[in-house]
Amino acid sequence: MTKARVVSLDKLGSADVIQLIDKELPAPSKGEVQIRQTAIGFNFIDVYQRSGVYPLELPTGLGHEAVGVVETLGDGVTGLKVGDRVMYMNAGIGAYASARNVPADKLVPVPDHVSDEVAAAVFFKAMTAQYLVQKTYKVKAGDVVLVHAAAGGVGQILAGWAKALGAFVVGTVGSPAKFDAAKAAGCDAVVDYSNPNWVEEVLKATGGRKANVVYDSVAKDTFLGSLDCTAPFGTVALFGAASGPAPEIQPEILNKKGCLFLTRPSVFPHNATAALLQENARAVFDAIAQGYVKVQIGAKFPLEQAADAHRAAEGRKVSGAIVLIP
């Protein structure tokens, strides 16, 4: 057996509930691969799950994505070999670990042009951005795109990718301190959504044009305003809830606002099969190679300091991605 260091939670709550334990990792079962993990991605959904906003069955691990090196192949595994660099983002909760057994069909190869830390920093977030700009609403040149939380991990990728596709991108942020990060990510204009007149500021920035698509991961504080920023027949993609759940609305309001399309997508259904996962991963790595997706690692924490990583994220002290290093 392999000894692994694993984050384990016996209860949900503040970052103080995070504990690191030693665990005996058995040999991989049929169809599984054992990987030695080299970099682990942090995503804000980890905070939601740890705190109980998205409750998990206890005891539980944390984390959705990691990069590693194949150490052992289980029976029946083909297409992989010992020493391959691979990563995953939908193999179930438990990525906060030094080693892990993962179903082979959940793994994708990491190309040579992408480092372990960059892959861990960007993959889950970029796979989220990928379905949003290529599937939920296919962004094209000349579109007006509104990206909420544009200084965040997903927001920066969304803004840069939409800009690379030829859109005019307006980003919103929660404070003036994040303007520079949003601008650097690719936003043509940046607005502080904590200002009560932020909708008017968005429309002023676009010369009065409303957005073809609004990507809203903030929800409670922005959702109703998002509807006012959306052009007739435009799309509002609500894919997160950083400020809390979005207010409930009557469907008729979508008609009154201009026959809007409202959707609540998420990354896992878009990658529910091995074929979809491989296809979408190739699109992400191609976008990185083309410079559509740029990676800003805001902070690195040893796995032993996972609780500190959560505190930094909740305190909005990091601009860019957080990576945990086993």
C-alpha positions, -999 to +999 in steps of 0.1 A: +000+000+000+010+036-006+008+061+023-009+093+013-015+126+031-052+135+027-074+164+037-104+150+057-134+168+072-155+153+100-178+183+101-186+213+079-179+249+089-150+274+089-116+267+075-107+254+110-125+221+102-098+212+076-075+185+089-047+165+073-044+128+080-023+099+069-041+073+049-032+039+035-040+039-002-046+005-017-035-007-051-058+007-079-089-014-087-098-026-121-101+004-144-083+027-120-049+044-121-028+054-090-012+088-094+013+107-074-001+142-073+022+171-080-002+201-080-038+205-068-063+231-081-083+253-057-118+264-067-143+285-048-167+255-049-143+240-024-153+268+001-190+263-006-187+226+001-164+229+032-187+255+047-219+237+041-234+260+014-233+229-008-234+202+019-214+170+016-219+137+032-195+133+061-167+123+065-154+138+033-124+150+014-122+182-005-111+193-040-120+184-076-089+187-097-052+177-096-022+170-118+000+140-112+022+112-126+009+077-132+025+054-107+005+021-111-021+009-136-051-012-125-063-042-145-079-034-178-064+001-182-053+009-217-039+041-233-019+051-203+015+041-190+036+046-158+052+080-159+025+098-179+015+133-168-022+134-163-049+154-146-086+152-137-114+175-125-144+153-121-133+121-104-153+129-072-144+149-041-110+142-027-083+159-048-067+174-017-042+145-014-006+136-021-017+104-040-050+091-052-066+063-072-086+077-101-108+060-127-088+060-159-116+074-180-116+106-158-080+114-167-067+135-195-031+139-207-013+171-199+006+184-230+042+193-227+036+230-232+016+232-200+033+229-166+018+210-137+011+241-117-004+260-146-026+230-154-038+227-118-044+265-116-065+267-147-081+234-158-113+234-138-118+271-143-109+269-180-132+240-185-160+261-170-151+290-193-149+266-223-185+255-221-197+290-214-181+306-244-184+277-268-216+260-258-239+279-234-235+309-257-210+308-286-192+341-284-184+357-317-167+388-330-187+420-324-207+406-294-210+426-262-201+403-233-206+411-196-185+391-171-193+394-134-164+388-110-140+395-138-110+396-114-117+361-102-102+329-114-130+320-139-138+356-146-103+364-158-103+334-181-138+342-194-129+379-201-097+370-219-112+342-240-142+364-250-119+392-259-097+369-280-128+359-299-135+395-308-161+405-283-163+438-265-160+428-228-173+446-198-162+432-165-176+439-131-157+436-098-166+439-061-142+468-054-119+493-071-089+474-059-097+447-085-100+470-115-064+464-127-067+426-126-099+427-146-084+451-172-052+430-174-074+399-181-089+415-212-118+437-202-124+467-223-142+484-194-146+476-157-174+485-134-178+482-096-210+462-090-211+474-054-221+508-067-259+512-068-258+526-104-236+499-118-261+489-145-261+525-159-223+524-158-222+492-179-245+507-205-224+539-206-193+518-212-209+500-241-224+532-257-258+520-248-256+485-263-268+457-240-250+424-237-255+395-260-246+373-230-241+379-193-220+354-174-230+358-138-213+339-110-222+364-083-260+359-083-276+376-053-260+410-057-260+411-095-288+389-110-316+414-113-292+439-128-279+413-152-314+410-167-314+448-172-280+446-190-291+419-215-301+426-250-334+413-264-331+376-271-298+376-252-286+350-227-281+352-190-259+323-178-260+320-140-232+296-131-224+305-095-235+322-064-206+340-047-229+365-030-256+341-023-285+325-042-301+346-070-335+361-062-365+341-073-383+355-104-414+349-123-407+336-158-428+364-173-401+389-164-378+373-190-405+382-216-408+418-203-370+422-204-368+413-240-375+375-245-343+366-226-328+332-223-319+322-187-298+291-180-281+276-150-253+254-164-225+237-147-193+220-157-199+184-148-229+177-171-208+192-199-181+166-193-203+136-183-186+111-206-150+103-213-154+114-250-168+148-239-141+153-213-113+146-238-128+168-264-133+197-241-099+193-225-083+195-260-102+227-266-089+242-233-053+232-240-055+245-276-068+278-262-039+280-238-015+274-267-031+301-288-029+326-259-067+328-255-064+315-220-037+332-198-029+319-164-022+341-134-012+321-103-020+344-074-007+322-046+007+287-038+002+269-005+016+236+007-011+210+011-005+213+049-017+249+047-050+242+028-069+259+056-049+291+050-056+289+013-094+288+021-090+318+045-071+338+018-098+330-008-127+339+015-110+371+025-106+380-011-069+384-005-057+367-037-062+379-073-058+350-096-056+312-091-046+294-059-026+262-062-019+236-035+014+218-036+015+182-020 
